[in-house]
């Protein structure tokens, strides 16, 4: 198979899987085997695409033979390959975790199809090379996420989904406005055509307005301050396997698009946008981690930490040097694995203690030390303790901030790291270190062992990223180089591809 032809598979495989699983109507073992096999195949395809981009350069697939800028074009550069791998691995781990959490008969019949539709939208967002199909990808992803958010929620929890839906609907409306403005300015929605034609408009008010609109849309979807309040109340109502996938991937799609749009599509000379990015990122870090400190249940703490960590990634994009962009990419790699794992640990705590309220949990270090080790390693990584994976990305961001003499921003990043450690210690002192649990410890519930095994596998991946940081940094630097090479991107798409 032509390497470029593989580009259709990350979208086609989950879509077909979702349709077949939907036709099954009722939960059944064959649906689990089919969906799990498809998820494993998606991991293989994603690695193949990333390897091709790493060794052979970006690949282009013009759907239906219509070349850019007139047709639908999928692009598989190294950044897209990295995101596809992370998404496929996280989706597979979440599926296996979900299979361990619930017997087949207790599973909601729509959960598996909706998760695959969600993955379809996520993967299309990573591969597409034009604004219209990016909008389609976001709508597929968001409609699936709305359904999953409310699918298994009770009457009280379902109210927490309203801000999520409202803010994302506003974001989608602004996205359409931005797409219309882009078409009016450039006569095309293709990324390469915009990159080629936007250079002549660098520094003009029209381009600044477009950049502000796009930053607002994707900053909102990434969970950036001040429009982030939809996230910390909605994610905790999700079932643990779905929450792990959301925590790992959904906000990172917004960060990915910010990288793509401001690194590759729009001109680099946007100092107002970059400055705004950095200061909003700093506010996101501080308010996010303060929200985590204020919460007293595991999923609430971890949900606020998603916001705080998004701040680091967006700060790196705002610093806008090749080194900073590489730092952002490495941080994304680290965070997706770590954050998904921590939500899985939270789910195991609920199984064992029947609650994740820190005042009602306890004694898990004594009876489930492996779970404690998994949590401790990932918590320390999230806080940025060397030599774990979280340290390297933060180190690079701090170094670049100091190089650019952004003392206040660096101070915010360091303060957020200290407060992250404090909030992680709150979780440690609750379920793991407290001598007793209000509802006891339900070790007879055998689900916790395979659930812990999946979280342990993700922890091993995280350790590999930390101890193999040299390789992953090389990958991140190459991905950053490809993203920032706008000329090569324009030639690749408008010149007919490889």
Phi, psi and omega in degrees: 000135175302131182307324180294329180295333177300339184300333182283337188293321178300337177267317185290319184299306179294329179295312178296319179300317180297316181295315180296316179296325179292324179293336178293336175066310185246151175301136180203156181298322182297326178296321179294315179297317181295313181293318178296319177296320177296318179297321177295318178296323177297324176296316180298314180298317181297317177296321179297318179293318179295319179296319178297316179294326181289317185265329186242000180090173182298148177246148181232135175234117176268111183294130179072008179080004179271112184286160174295149006266014187268330184254180176279124184238133173252136182236132178244077173273184186293323179297315177298319179297317178301313182293323177296319178297312180298318179295318181292318179295316180294319179295318178297315180297319180295321177297311181298320178298317179294323177297324179286328185288321186234139168297158183305316185292339181269353184284138176294133185298341182262354185297309183297312178301318182294323177298320179290324173297321177300314179297324177302312180295319179299312183293322177296323177298324180288330188263335189290156181232029174208157186292325182295312180288335172295320176297317178300316180300316180295322180291320175300315180295316185288319179298318177296319182291324176299314181297315180295325182295325184258351189301315186242017180274149176274182186297329179284312184294329186296338177295332181289347179279342185298312177300322178302310182291318183297311182294322180289329174293320175298316178300319179295322178296315178296327177299315179297320178299315179297320179295320177296318178296319179298318180294322177296325181281321191244350180071014181198155174252002178289135184301315183293320178296319177296317179300320182289319188270340183284341180302322181291341181259008182303130179087356181275155178300324181299315181292323178296319178297316178299316180298319178297318178298312181295321178296320178297314183299307187278335171294321177296317181288337176278343181091037183272144176302141005263005185259049183248003189287351176290337190275307192293343177263339183271320183298323181295344181275353181283151168300148188305316180297320180289322178298322179297320178291316178301311184299322181285318196248321195298309180293332180290338173296318177297317178296318178303314182293324174301317176300314184294311185292312186272343177268330190235328189266307180273156180300149181288345184274074178227065187299325179298315182293318181295320178295315178300318177304311185296316184286324175292327176296317179297318178296322178296317178301311186288310181292326178296313182288328175294323174298320178296317179298327184281341183278158183230021173221150194300310183296326177293317178298312183293326179294318177293328179293332174304313180299312182302317182287330173302324179302320178298316182296314182290327174301317179297320178295319180295326177297329165052057165234162177306322179295318181291321178295320175298321178297318179298317181294316178297320181296321177299314180303311180297312192290322181301315181291313184295313184292321177299317181297317182297322176293326175295319177300318177301322178294322177294321178300319179298320179296318185280320184255357182061019178192155170244014172291124186298337179278350183246001184251164177165173170069011185282333178297325182286323187256341180221066185297330179298318177299320178298319179295317178302312179297314185298316180297316182286327177294316178294325177295317179300323180284344177093034180275128179288152001263028182289166192298327181293338182292317190294317179295317179295320179301314181296319180294317179296316179300315181292322177298318177295321179299325180267007177060035176267073189296319182293318180295319177297318178299320178297319180296318180291320178296318179298323177296318179295315180292330174298315178299318180299315182290328175293325177294329175301315179295317180301317182289342179276269186295332187264323188256335180295136188289338183222156176240140184302321181258011182078182179244123187262069181293337180291342176284100190292351183297331189294333182290307177295329176296318177295325179297319178295315177298324178294321176298319177294326178294322177297321175298316179298318177297321177298321178295318181292310183281340174256033187301329182300315179295313183293330175291322176297318177298315181296319179294320179292319177298319178296320179298315180296320181296318185279351180273079184295324180298315179295324180294316179298315179296321181299314184276313185274347178265009175098005177088196184293000000 
